[in-house]
Amino acid sequence: MVGGYKWRLCLYPKGVENQNGEGHISLYLEMKKPTSSTGWEVYANFKLFIFDQNNGYYRALEEPNRQRLFHAMKHKWGFGQFMSLASLKEPSNGFLVKGTCVFGAEVVIHKERIAPFTECLQVLHQKEYGESTILIRVASDASGNSISGSTFFVGGYQWRMMVQAKGITAGKGGYLSVFLELCDASSLPLDRKVYTSYILRVVDQKASGNDIDHRAIEQFSAESGKWGNDTFIPLSKLKDPTKGFLVDDMCKLKAEVAVLGLVEE
């Protein structure tokens, strides 16, 4: 513990390939993310040591007069080529004695602050697509209760359409309100959002090209698990017999969903 933060050494005995560590041991200093803040930055100087067990002193590797910035996106600094395996195994150096090495670190904190709010988007290499269709009856005496479509899976998450036949909020009494809901959104970690592109559609059942779409890209989360349009289509337009939206008082709606990635704060 230094400066109220927890630190640890990360040792890679066979080296880190993408840090040119082949034929070396790689050694890094890592600062564990504080639990009290989602945004943080710490400027620090540090030295990393290996103990010479023959002569009783530490050999240090450092970057003189250079501060490193530790933060949520980069919380580990160090050396891909801390020491060659040949030097480590040379008996006269005293670093490896009876199969044991001793490492250490010295950390000096110069400045710390709460960092600006940031988010990290993890883009899926292969986007996940899915769709669902729902038929609802839009009668003049409809209760106005919420109507839920069947659930379907996209990107490992469960989704469904939600429809208010007589509208809600700004659309109450005069519009059809349609939404896409991420089921069990409340179970998501508070710092995770599901980055999603979707289309909600009222289908022209006479195939005259009158489909009405609502297209959006949103971040579904524990706090915002439902997105859509409360003034999706006026009820007067929905019931217009020339538009083809109602057939035998049944309205057909469709949802197309693509999970693009995950956003981590």
C-alpha positions, 0 to 999 in steps of 0.5 A: 500500500502506497499513497492509499493505493494497492500495488502489486508486481506482475512477473512473466518468467518467459517474457511478454512477446508483444513487449519484445520479451522473448529470452527475458523475464518481464516485470511490471508494477500494477496499481489496483483500481480504487473501489471508491472512484470510477475515475482516477489518475496517479502520477508516480516514479518507480523502480523495480528490483531483483535481489542479488542473494550472493552479495545482499543487495538489490539491482534496480531498473528504472526510468530516471526522472520519468513519471508514469501515469496510472489510470483506468485504461493504463494501470500497469507499467514496467519492462518487457526486457527486465532481465535476460534469462541468461543473466537470471540463471548465471550462478555468479549473479546470485539472482536465482538461488535454489530455484528462488528469486526475490523481486521488489519495487519502490514507488513515489507518488507525485500527483493524483486527481479524479480523472475526467469521465471516460468510457471504453467501447469493446467492439464485437469482432462479429456483430450479433443480429436478431429479429422478432415479430409481434401481432397485436389487436388495436380495438377501439376499446383497447385497455391501453395496458402494455403488450409484451412480445416473445423474448428473443436472444441477440448477443447473449442477451434477451430482448423483447418488444413492448407496445402501448396500444393507446400510448404513454407520456407524450403519446398518451391517448393519440399514438401507438408507443413502441419500445425495445426492452433488454430483459433483466437489464437490472442485473447488469453491472452498473458500469456496463452498457450494451451498445445496440443498433435497432429498428422498430417497424410497423409493417404495411400488411398490404405491401404498398411500401408504407412501413414506418421505422424507428431507427436508433443506436442506444446504450442499454444499461441497468438504469436505461433498459428500455428505448423506443418511441412514445409517439411512434405512429398516430392512432388515426394514421394506424387505423387509416384503411388506405395505409395497410397497417391494420388487417382484421384489426391486427397490427404487425410490428417487427424489431431488428436488433444488432449488438455492436459491443459493450461499453465499460466505464 
